[in-house]
Structures are given as C-alpha cells and as structure tokens.
Amino acid sequence: MTQRFSCLRQLASSAALIVLAIPALAAPPTAAPPRPLAASPVVTTETPGHIVPLQADIRGVRNLYLVVSDAGNGFGCDWADWAEPQLTGPAGTLKLTDLKWKSAQAEWGKTGVGVNAAGDPLRINGKPVAFGIGTHANSIIHFEIPEGYEKFTARVGIDNGGSDQNNGSSMQFFVYSEAPGPTATAATAAVDRSPAAAVAGLDRAEGLDMQLFAAEPMLLSPSNIDVDHLGRIWVCEVVNYRRFANGSNPDRPEGDRILVLEDTDADGKADRQTVFHQGRDIDSAHGVCVLGNRVIVSAGDSVFSFYDDNGDLQADRREVMFTGIKGTQHDHGIHSFTFGPDGRLYFNFGNSGEELHTPDGKIVVDLAGNEVRAARKPYQEGMAFRCELDGSRVETLGWNFRNNWELCVDSFGSVWQSDNDDDGNRGVRINFVMEYGNYGYKDEFTGAGWQAPRANLETEIPQRHWHLNDPGVVPNLLQTGAGSPTGILIYEGDALPARYLNQLIHCDAGPNVVRSYAVAQAGAGYTAEINNIVNGARDQWFRPSDVCVAPDGSLIVADWYDPGVGGHRQGDVEKGRLFRVSMPGRKYTVPKADLTTVAGAVEALKSPNTATRYLAFMKLKAAGPEAQAALQQLYSDSNPRFRARAMWLLGQIAGLGPQTVENAVTDSLPDIRVAGLRLARRLGMDIVPVVDKLAGDASPAVQRECLIALRSVPTAQRTAPLLAVIRQIDPHDRWLLEAAGIAAEGAWDELFTAWSAQDAARGQATAESEARWRLARQELSWRSRGSKSAADITGYLLANLTAKPVEQPAADPQLARWFRALDFQSRDAVDKAARTLLTAAAESNLPEPVSEWLAAEALQRVSGNPLQDPALAAQVRQLLDRSAGTPRFVQLVRRFAATDRYPELLTIAQQKPAEQIGVEAMTALLELKQWDLLSAALAAGDPAAVATAEAMGNTANGAIAEPLLAVIRNPELTIDVRRAAVRAAARVNNGALEIATLAEKKSLDSDLEQAAAAALHASPSRQARERAQQLFPLPPSRDNTPTPPISELAKMKGDAGNGRIVFFSTGTCHKCHVVDGMGREIGPNLTEIGSKLSREAMFESVLYPSAGISHNYEMWTAVLSSGTTVNGLLVSSTDAEVSLRGDDALVRKFPRTDIEELVKQKISLMPADLQKTMTSQELADVVEYMQGLKKKQVP
C-alpha cells in the first residue's frame, strides 16, 4: 500500500470519540480517566519545522504511555515521529529506543524504531531524525521503564511520509503514567483492540464469567492449545503462517514456537512463559497434545513426538510419528491428536492431507487392509483416524470430509467433530463419526463435486453440499450455517452450568463464537440444539481457534485474533489471547492429582481434563491387577462416564476382558452396552457371540454398534448375526440403514441369499413385523452394492411407478431416489437394468410424460450408442422428438451423435447464446466438429450469425479462433457480425493474440478497433490484456481519485441502503455472488458474510481478492489440446471430465482426454480492480451493507 493512501480518513461528526488501544488491564468503566503527564500543542504543517519539544516529569513512574491522537480533524496523513526520545536522571541518560516496548498499536501502518509507519527512514520537514520511533495517529506505545530516571524528553512532529502528501496532517502528542481512557478527538469511533478491552468486546452466556488469562506480547496467534494436569497451557504459536500468501507479515527465521504458559501466583493470569520448542520444523503447527512428558505436535507434512526427559519444560528429543502428509502450510492438512478413553490416539486431517506415511516413508496400510490414501479405494478427501500410542494399528474411522479440523472422544468411545463447507454455502456441520462411514463431500464413485448434476438432488444447498440423499452417506448431526469451525471438546466436568454438562463445546472462528451443542439421542443418531457460550458481539477480530478443559473444569479458549478468517490469510501476527471461562467467583485452581497411588490415580481418572486422565490411565494400566478393586468400585459409581472409564481399564487387565465385556453388554444403560461392545472389539474378542447376546436389544444405538462391529467379521460368519440385528431395526432410521450398509460391505450377495432363505423358512409373522421386514429389505436394496442389486432396484422403481399415478415423475422424490441408487452399481448391471426400464417405458401403459421421463433416465445409463442398436433406436428418436429444445435433448444428441439433429442444436445456441443450454449446445457442435454448419451460419450475415459468434465465444474452446478470424477478415460480411466475431474470438487466447497482432500491424478495419479494444481488455488472456493496454490505453478510474488504505476505509461510515443498490448495480457484485437468492452463483454465497468477516477483512477481500482465496474458490486453468486455455472455478473433477465455472456463471465441461494440463492458480477469479466501478464512499456503503448480512436469528 503506497504512502498517499493513508491520508483520506473520512471526516466524521465532532461528537464522536476515538477509543485508544491500551495494553494494560483497564480501570473500571466508572473511574475518572487519567490525566496526562504532558501534552503537546496540536502540530500541523503550519507549525514551524513541523516539530515541537515535549518533556514530562517521570519521578516514581514505572509505566510510560506515549500517545498520539489525530487532533480531531478526522483526516489522515497523520504520520507521527517521536524524535530523540530519552530518559534522564541519577541513573544517567537512556535512549528510549534502547528499551523494548510492552505493546505498540497504530491505526495505520506499523510502529517502528528508526522508521516511519511505512518502514522508511524517519524525516521531519526534510531533516533526518538521529534516533526515534515512527507511528501513525491514533497510536499508543507502552514502555516499562527502569528505576533511576526522572525526566522524559523528546521532539515530536510530523514525518515527511505524511506532510509530503499535503492533505491536512495534524496530531497531538501525550505522555501518560497509566493506561489512558477514551480520548475525545472528534474522529470516528474505533474498536479498542488492546488486551485491556478484550473481555469487554465479548458477550458471554448467562451464569458464566470470563477473564483474560494471557495476551500479546506473551503469545501471538494461537492456532491450537492443550492444558496439562498442572493447569499449564501449551500453545501452538503461529507467526510463519503460509508465508507465500502472507508475504507482508514479518518472518520469524527461528521458526514458530510451542509455548507453555503458567499462572504461578494463582491470580488467574499467566505470568510465566517457557518456550518448549522453536524451529522451522513446526512452522504453522495446527495441533498440540500433551501426554505426560510427551508432546505430540502436528505441523506441515509430519506428526512429531517431542519429549521432555528432564522436566525443564523444554524438548530434549524429537521422534517422527507420521510423515508424508500433504497440505503443508495448509489449513486442510494434519490437525491435532487427542487421547481416547480406550488408551488410543484419535486424530484427523482435512482434504489436503491426502495420505499418511510411516516414519520411514512407507504408505500406511490400515487395519482394514487399505492404503491410507485419498484415491477412492475407498478413501477420499478428509479422514478421521485412531491408532495405538506408538502410531501402529491405524484405523480409518471415516472419510470424505472437507476440512474436519479437530475431533474429540467421549468416555463411551463416541467420536465427534466439525467440518467446514465450501465458503458461502451455509453448510458447516457437526458429525457424530459413525465408524467406517462415508461422509459425502464428493461423489463416492466418481469423485464429482457437490455441484455436479445428479439424480435425487437435495433441495437445499447446505444438504446438497454433503450428498445427503445418496445411498452410502452417513447423516450429519447438525448443520450450523456459515462459518470456519475449529476446536471441539466434549465437556464431562461439573464446573459449568447444568446446560453444558456432557455436551459438545465448539469454536467457530467465522461468526466469532464459542458454542455448546445440546446433543440428544434420536433413534440410532442424534439431534442437537445450539447454545452460545462466548460471542464476539463487539469485536469481530475475536477468532476462537480452540477450547480445552482445565483440571478445575473451567474452559480455556484460544483466540487467533485477526481481522479475517479463511482464504489462508493472516492479517495480524502481533496479537493473540487466551481466555478462561468459568462460573462466577471461581478462581483458577489446579486440583492436586496423586498419581503415585492407585487410589489417587482412580480419583484423577475422574478429572474433566484429558491430560490428567491420560496420566491416570497409564498409572492404572501399569498397576494391572492391583488396580482391579479400585476400578470395580469406580465401575459402580452413579456417573455413567466414570463407569465407562473404569470399564476400559478393567477390560485391559489380564484375564478380566471377557467378564468386563459381559458385565457391560448386560448393563441397564445403553451407553454402557455400547461401550462394552466397543471394548470387545478393542480386545480383539470374537464379536459374533457378543452381537448374538445383543441382537434383540431395543436400543437403536446398541443396534447401530452391533452392525458396525460386524463389519470386520468374515462373510461366512457375518450374515446370520447381521440378519438378526436387521430384523430389529427401524428401516426409516437413516443412521441404522447406513450402519447396516457398512456392516454388509463385501457381503451383499450372501446377505440377500440368506435373507431369501430365511423368508422361505420363517413361516407366519404378524402383519406389523412382516411390513417392517419387507420395508427393511427394500431400504437395504436401495443402500446395497451387490451383484443383483441393480435388478432389485429396477423392480422397486417400476413398482413405485405402477403403484400410484405420477403426473410429474421428475419431481417425485421416491423415483429419483431409486434412479440415484442405480448409479452406485456396476456398469454392466446398470446397462442391463437400463434396458429393462427402456422396455418397460415402451411396452407399459404408463402415461406419456412418465414413460418419456423413464426412457430418458434409462438412456442416460445405457452403455454404448443406442442409436446403433436396432432394438433401441426407435425409442431414442421418439425421445429426441419429445425433448426437443431442452437440456436433455442437448445431452442426448451430444452423447448419441444424432447427426440429423445437429441443426436443432445450432438453433438452441442461436436462441440462447449466453445461457447454459445454448453454450452446451454450441459446445456439442464443436466437439462433433460441425465446422461446415457453423461456417454457413456465420456467413449468413443476419442476427442469427451474431448469436452464433456469441455462443461460440462463450464455449471458451480454442478451436473457434480460425472460423471467427475468417469472419473478421471478410469485408463482405456485415459489421455487426464481424464485431461479434471480434468479441467471441477474444474469449480464447489464440484468437485474442491474433486480433492484437492485426491491430499492431494496422490490418484491422478501423470500424472494428473499438470492438477490439473492449474485447482485448476483457480477454481471459493476460498477454492479450497487456498488449491491449499498449494499443488501447484505458481511461482513468472512477472519479479519478486514489483509494484510501483499508485502515481509513474501515472508519468511513457507510450507507447500507445505498450499498445494496451499488451491490446489485454499478458495483457488479451481484454478477458473481448471491445474496438471499439474488445474483449469480460464481463466487461464495454472501448471504451470511457479515457473520464471518470484519470490516477490515471485507475491504481487503474487495480490493485484494487474491490476498486470501477461500478453499475451493481458487481459479483453475485448463490447458486444452487445441492450444487454448480456460480459466474458472473447479465445479467437478472426475476420471472422465472436468467442469469449470467461468466468470460468466456458465459451466463448461471438458473431457479429460482433451486436457493436457490442469493447474490451480494463485490468483482469484474475482477482478482486482473493482474500485474502478465505485467511489470510495460507495465502497464503504457496500461494505456497510455486507456487514449487515448475518445469520438470521430464529425467535
């Protein structure tokens, strides 16, 4: 950002106040503001030399606050210098620049020693400053000064960085001995971002208190935390975050740090900092897990175990636990570990993690025998895992997440986590991780994205985002709307109000909130209600990154503290906070855990703190039989979670496993029975007898776990117990249906064979049980993946069609559901089923619309070309006649190469050249190489020729250049057609560059120059745009004034009403974004953007769109074999084709065989010069409007 941009602060009402940032804890709101020790006169460019002297008596002063205000004029250019600041007294003379300040804040630029706010050498009125501090009003700098000094002296003035701009620089300098209160300056109200104001900017729920535990400079930008058994807080301090995307941030060459913060005097505030480890090996660490003297750190491509062998809180050695993980320096890579109640580790990575390797570089093969690799065999996208403490025996618990940031495990062994959506789709979700499930981010078989067309499409985008209607996708526990979810825990303490006990507690940095989810059993699954705990009501920089439970049951919340979140940006690296949340009046105490005795360890096992429970678990496990009596007593406790913790340990004492399982699975509480079944699996017991004992259990949760447990049983022993459990389930319960599908994997044929045999042998049954049994068979067929499943699905589909009249079959959810189920069967089986359906469509007495729909859906699934099959050709032609002019017609003509229908494709393209159907019709003609047809259409010289050129341009197919250039060179054609050809040819690189060459050689008709100028400036080709700038320079930007810096724009008062008008008109925002259903869906949906970004972050997103690009909204470039390149957002990528959505909202599909290279770009598809379309005030208006776009509150 250049210097001149700092000077245009918006002039505001003289009654407004500016709140200066103060680094110490604030005085009570009712206290009188402190008086300054000294104050300068107002310094302006009219002041001689732009400088005045300032001195203050500092006898007895230990804290010195240097403050600069803007003197109330509301304008910028207030570059302030403290020249030659020094302390004098009995101790001698001390340059203030030789001291390190405690904190320093400025409203623009940065405070620096020897440099001004932009980092240039200090100069006042053209004269260099020998030594000093440069800043920008409004500013405050806090020093702690040593004893022995009585006077502060300095010269204070306007740096040339401001005065050279000739734009009204003015400022006033103050010296305080204590933190100043709000200072009236007749400027706009600014948010106090100092630690002193941190708690005041947040709302907390009724019945809770909140204190600031630690803040900058003690820690910076915490990404993840853990709390050990002594109440010490371990922090991943991340400053070197994605340096390639945050190059303007200072680099820390020594590397990022793991810090340990302690409260040694029990006042609820950290007062000791220890650096456990610092190095480039942990840059941008995203996870820390403390297990006694072992600290697991997730960073980059690896997971490390650091060991403190001598207890000095510093790492003595490092071991690699896992490596080869993708997504280095990426939020969607490896995340934190946690210790489970069964003695294993649980962890996850997002969809950039991709694979897991052992320390020697070999790919991990999990207990299911699969490589842990995102290759759809069967795993893809984000994954959740568990393993033994040494990293062995990895299990892949779930997959097909997007960015599952962190997980937690309750005492019964249930796993919970959150997952982030593609930005703007309001699809953030909370998952109960039902083991071995597919969670639906991408298509299970093809890997297609959620926006790709498919049968049985979900009505609402948040559900569509996760393929929730697809068979084989586990349901979500809860969807929470827009956000950027981070840390999560299960609160099993008793030190918070009752509504939070045994509930999930979760951070979402997007809407600045820490929440509780009140989870309740619903069949085999769960429902949940949201209860806010902490909300950044007045401070949108509050970005909770993690939450942990301390040994006393209070919560510790980490705050990344940043103007924005998402897009891999880090706007601030100089702040970071930790808060403690507790019930009022409860001081931070650490219960002493006696881990030297069995009795003490059993008591410690009750702790709400995971690190304490780990130590207790390890002590008790090592004690073995000596711990049996104490654990059995704990197993009799009234708290089910304590009982479960005891159960896991009792079961691992030699000789006690089978009896412990027996006691658990016969318990009266379903949660204990579930845990007992999980214990049996943990111990490697024969699971079939255990499931047999539970087969008649009425609890859906127990039924679910029985089904999951059977997954690993050999097929021959699996079918009988599987059928016994299925007989009990509610077929309408989707969780149970998916659990049954997980259980039947690899054994579908055997299951249905046994099912049929059981049907024949079981005799009479009640009508109710018979109906449920038939429904269960039907629903399992829908979910199945057997060799005969396609035939079964076809039968059910036809039965549904004939059972009741259907006027609009395409809108019937049951019919769509069955057709979608066909897509998950083998190719040969689907082809056979489709031919059966085609026969039914031709021979049945179904109404014409129904038979037409049935035939069309079936033809989409037939292998080969049915036009070349005499048995099907007549049906295809009949269907083409009926579907003429529709997207289905285009698809069928394209797929089946119906040559006699090509002219109809051309007509569709000419009638709708800028709509999806028209572009797809033209794309089909180009793929089918219909050059004669297209050349004749272009030569016609009528409006249809103009439309033909437009449609060709919208395909972004490089093959269009040659025929269009022939039109451009042909003076016999009308000027309208030739101009249309210019516009179209400029849409592809080769065409645009050839037009530029014609212009350079003066070979372009003068009548075409303006069309060429406009087309080349808008061309996707960067080379063409650069040449256009030379050939046809653009006029100045709107109102010909520079855009102020973001710090100044953020203070401007916007008009939300006018902002809405600009958004949907001259600002062009609506051309790429949707708000409340209005606009075009290219970039993220902005309906709730005000809940995610602060004002500063919004301005940055508009002015510098490539500074931070939301994951999955990166621009991709496809280099085609024709030589052209196409840019767009990646809608879907499968083994067969790639779909890109361009900046015109049109989706273009390219066969994989036509793509030579597919590259993700580092720049955004969003234009970087939107400020040219609006004034600075209109930009502020648009941001004001977007700030109000927040999640609708349900009364």
VEXGU-866771 format. One record per residue (C-alpha): x, y, z. Coordinates in steps of 0.25 Angstrom, whole numbers, plus 5000, padded with zeros to 4 digits. Layout:
residues N
XYZ...
end
This chain:
residues 1195
500050005000500650134996500850255005499850344999498750245002498850275017498350415016496850415013496150385026494750405026494250535033493250505044492450575054493150655064492350585075492950445072494050385081495250305077495650195087497150185088497750045089498350015103499149895106498949885122497649845129496649955128496150025140494650015144493750085134493350185145494750225148495150365144496150365132497550385136498250525133499450525124500850565130501050655118500350695105500850765093500150875085499450825072500550805062500150835047500950865035500751015039501550985051503051035049503850925045502650825047503250795061503150835075503850795088503250715099503650675113503050615125503450595140503450445142503950425156503350305162502750265149502950115144501950115132502150215121501050225111501350305098500050345091499750415078498350465074497950515061497550655068496150635064496150675049495750535044496750545033497950445031499350475027499650475042501050415041501650435055503050435060503650435074504950495071506150465080505250415092506150395104506050375119507050455129507250445144508250395154508450265146508950355134508350365120507550255113507050255099505650205099505950135086506850045094505749995102504749895096503249935098502249855104501249885093501049975082499850005073499550095061498350115053499150105040500450045036501349995047502150055059503650045057504950085063505750175053504650165042503350235040501950165038502350115024503650065028504450175022505550255030505050365039505050505034504350635039504250755030505250685021506350665032506750525037506450485051507650435059506850335066505350315069504050245067503150255056501650235056500350285051499150345059498350295066499450225073499950175087501250115091501450055105502850045112503249995126504450085130505550045140505750125153506750245153506050335143505350465146505050535132504550495119504950585107504650575092504450655080503050615074502650645060502050615046502850515038503050545023502250425020501050505024501450645021501850625007500450585004499950725006498650675012498450735025499350655035499050695049499350625062499550645077500550565086500250525100501150455111500350375122500850295134499650205134498750145123497950255117496450245116495550285104496150415098495250515091495750545077494550575068494950455060494150335057493950225068495050125067495049985073495949975085496849855081497749855093497749735103497049825113495849835105495849685100494749645110493849765108493749735093493149595096491849545101491749425110490549345113489749365126490349295138491749305133492949395136494149415127495549465129496749495120497749395124498849435115499149525103500149595094501349605095501349475103500749395092500349425077499349365068499049235075498549125066498349015076498548985091498548885101498448885116499348795124499048735138499748845145498848955138499949005129499449045115500248995103500149075091500449065076500849205074500849225059501449345052502149285040500749245034500649225019501849325016501549315001500149365004500549465015501849515010501649655016501649595030502949595037503749465036504249395049505449325043505649245056504249175053502949165061502849125075502149035085501949115098501649075112500849185120500749175135499949255146500949235157500249335167498849285165498249415161497649355148498649425139499849355132501149415138502249315133502549275118503449165114503849125100503748975099504148975085504449065074504849035059504449035045504048895046502748935053502449055045500949075045500748965055499248925055499248835067499848805081499448695090500148675104500348535109501248545121502648575117502248545102501648655094501048625080501148735070500448735057501148825047501448825032501548695026501848625039501448585053502548595063502648545077503548635086504048585099504448665112505348565118505848655130504548725134505048865130503948895120504848895108504848785097506048695099505848605087504848585075504348465068503548455055502148385057501548405043502048475031501748495016500548565019500048665008499548805011500848865017500549005021499048985018497848995028497348865021498548775025498848705038498148745051498248715066498348585073497548545086497548435096496348345096495748265108496148135102497648175102497848205087498048335080497048405071497348505060496948555046497348625034496648715024496448695009497848745006498548635015498248525005499148425011499948365023501348305023502148235034503448305039504248225028503348285017502448165014500948185012500148145024499348015022498148025032497547905039496447895028497647865019497447995011498548095008498248225015498248305002497148394996496948314983495548264985496048124989495148144997495648275004495648414998495648555004495748585019495948465028495848425043496748325050497148255062498448175065499148125077500048215085501248175077500548205064500348065060499047995056498448115049496948105047496248205037494948235044494248325034494548395021494048485010494048605019494548745014495348815026495048735038495848825048495948745061495148635067494848595082494448465088493548445100493648345111492848235104493748245092492848325082493548415073493148555069493648665060493248785052493448805037493548935028492848955015493249025003493149165007491749235005490849105005490449115020490748965021491748955033491348835040491548755053491748605051491648485060492648395054491948265052493148175049493648135035492648235029492648315016492248465019491948515005492748635002493048574988492248464980492648324985492948264972493348374962493948484972492948584965492748714973491448744980491048844969491148734958489748694953489248564959487848494961487148524974487848654976487648714990486648834990487548924999489048954996489548925011488948785009489348764995490748804999490948675006490148584996489248545007488248484998489248384993489248244998490448215006490548355012490548365027489548475032490048605039489748625054489548775052489748885041490149015047490149105035491349195030492649185038494049145040493949035050495249005059495448935072494448845079494248765092493248685100493048745114493048645124493248725136492348785146492848935148491948995138490449025138489648895136489248925122490748905117490948775125491348655116491148735103492048775092492748915092493248965079493949085074493549155061494449265057493649315045492449365053493349395065492649295074492949185084491649095085491148975093490248875085489248805094489248665088488048575090487848435085486948415073486848275068488148225065488648365063488548495070487948635069488548765075488248905079489249025079489549105092490549215090491549225101492449335096492149435085493049545079491849635079492649765078493949715073493949635060495449605062495149505072495549375065495349255075496349155070496249045081495649015094496148925105495648885119496648915130496748825142495848905150494748895140494849035134494949055119496249115113495849185100496949215090496749345081497549355068497049495068497049545053496249635044495849525035495849375035495849275023496649285010497849255017498149395021498749445034498449595035499149615049500349545055500549635067499349595075498749465082497949435094497549335104496249345112495749265124494249235125493649195138492549205147492549345154493449355166494249225163495749255164496749175155497149055163497848925160497348805168498648735172498648595166499348485173499848395162500748315171499648225177498548145171497448225179498048355175498048305160496648265161496248405166497048465155496348385145495048465149495748585144495048675133496448695128496948605117498448615120498148575135497248455131498448405122499348405133498348335142498048235131499548205129499748185144498548095146498848015133500247995138499747955152498947835146498247745156498647835167497647945162496547845160495747865173495848015172495348015157494247925161493848015171493848135161493048045152491948045162491948205162490648275159491348355148491248265135492448335129493348295141492748155140493148155125494648205128494748095139494147995129495248025118496347995128495747875135495547805121497047825119497547755132497947615128496847515130495747615132495447655118494247555115493547575129493647725127493047715114491947625119491647725130491647845121490747785110489747735120489647875127488347955128488948075121489048075106490348155107491048055115490547945106491048025094492448045101492447895105492347855090493447955087494247895098494047755092494647805078495747875085496147745092496047665079495047575084494147485075493047595073491947495068491547435082491547585087490647625076489747505078489547545092489147685088488347645075486947665081487347795088486347905087487248025087487548075073488948125078489247985082488747925069489648025062490847985069490547835067490447865052491747945052492447825060492047725049492847795038494147725040493547585042493747485031492647475022492247335025492047365040491447505037490147485030489347415041489647515052489547625042488147585039487747565053488047715056487447765043486147695048486047785060486447925053485448035049485648035033485348185034486548215043487548265033488648245043488348095044488148085030489548135027490148055039489547935032490147975019491547985026491347845032490947785019492047835011492647725003491547625007490347675000490047554991490247465003489347555011488147555001488347404999488147375013487047475014486247405004486547265010486047325023484847385017484447245012484747175025484147265035482647245033481547335039481847465045481047585050480547685039481347795046482647715046482447665032482247805027483547855034484347735029483947765015484247915017485547875022485847785010485447905001486248005008487547915009487347894994487448044992488648045000489347924995490547894985490247744982490347684968488847674967488547804974488247874961487247774957486547794971486647944970485947934956484847854961484547944973484648064963483648004954482747964966482748104970482348154956481148064955480648064969480148204968479948314957481048414956480848534948482248594949483148474951484448564951483948634963483548504971484648484982484448334982484648314967485848404967486348334979486348194972486948244960488148304968488348174975488648114961489848204960490548124971490447994964491447924954491447984940490947844933489847834943489347974941489347954926488547834927487547904937487448024928487047934916485947874925485448004928485448054914484647924910483647964921483548104916483248054902482247944906481547984918480248064919480948174927480548324924481348384913482048484922482448374931482948274920483748394914484448424927484648274929485348254916486148384917486748344930486948204926487648244913488648334921489148204927489148114915490548074911490948094896490148174886488648124886488448194872489348074867488447974874487247944865486447904878486648044884486848134872485348164870485248194885486348294885485848364873484448374879485048434892485848534884484548584878483948594891485048664898485448764887485948894892486248844906487548824913487248674912487148684897488548744896489148634905488548524897488948584883490348604888490448464894489848394883490348474871488948494865489448554852488148594847487848674860489148764859488348884852487448884864488648894874489049014865487649074867487749064882489149124882488649244874487349264882488149254896489549284893489849334907489049234915489549104920488749024910489249104898490649094902490548944904489848924890491049004883492048924891491448794886491548844872492948884873493248744880492548684868493348764858492248834851493048934844492248944831490948964839491649074847492349144836491049154828490349214840491449314842491349354827489849374827490049514831488849524839488549544854488649384856490049404851490349494862489749404872490549284866491849364869491449404883491149254886492449214880493149314889492449264901492949124900494449174902494849064892496149104885495649034872494749154870495849244866496049204852494649214847494449344854495649414849495249374835493949454838494749574844495649584831494449574822493949714818492749654810492049624824491249724832492049804842491149744853491549604850492949644849492949714863492249594869493349514863494449604870493749594883493649444882495049414877495649504888495049404898496149304895497649324895498049294881496849384876497149494885498649494882498349494867497449614868498549684875499449654864498549704854498349834862499849854863500049834848498949924845498249814838496949824846495849904839495650044847494250004849494649894857495649964866494750004877494149864878495549804878495949904889494849864898494949714895496449704897496349784911495349684915496049564910496449444919497849444912498749524921499749544909498549604901498149694912499549754914499649774899498349844899498849934910499949984900499049984888497750044894498050114908496950114917496250244923496550284938495750204949494450254954494450404960496050404957496350394972497250294979496650194988496950215003497650105011496849995018497050065031496450185026495350125019494950045031494650175038493750225028492250225031491550155020490050155016489550015016488350055007489250114996490149994998489149904994488849984982490249984978490449834981489349804971489649904960490949984957491849914967491549784959491649694972490349624968490949574955491749474963491149464977489749424982489049494994487749444998487549374985487849494976489149494968489949394961490649274968492049284963492849324976492449294990490949324994491049455003489649435010490349425023491749485021491449595032491549475042492949445037493849565033494149695040494049825033495549825030495549685025494349715015495149835010496349745007495549645000494949744991496249824988497149704988496349574985497649494982498149524996497349415002496549314994495549225000495849084998495149024986494949164980496349174975496449194960496849074951497449074937497148964928498148954916497448884905498048804894497548914884498549004890497549094897497449114912496149134920496049194934494949164944494549104957494648954958493248904959493548764958494748674954494548524951495348424943494448454931494348604931494648734937493548844939493948994941493049114944493549234937493349384942492049384933491449274942491449174931491949034934492848974923493148824922494448774916494748624914496048584922496548534908496548684903497248744915498848744915498948814928498048854939498748964949498249024961498549174961499049264972498149384967496649394969495549394958495049524965495549644958496549724966496049864961494649874966494950004972494950064958493450034958493150114970493550234978494250214992492950254999492150154990493150044994492950085009491450075006491549935000492349885012491349945022490249865014491049735015491349755030489849745032489749615024489749525036489149395040487649405043487349395057486149295060485249345070
end
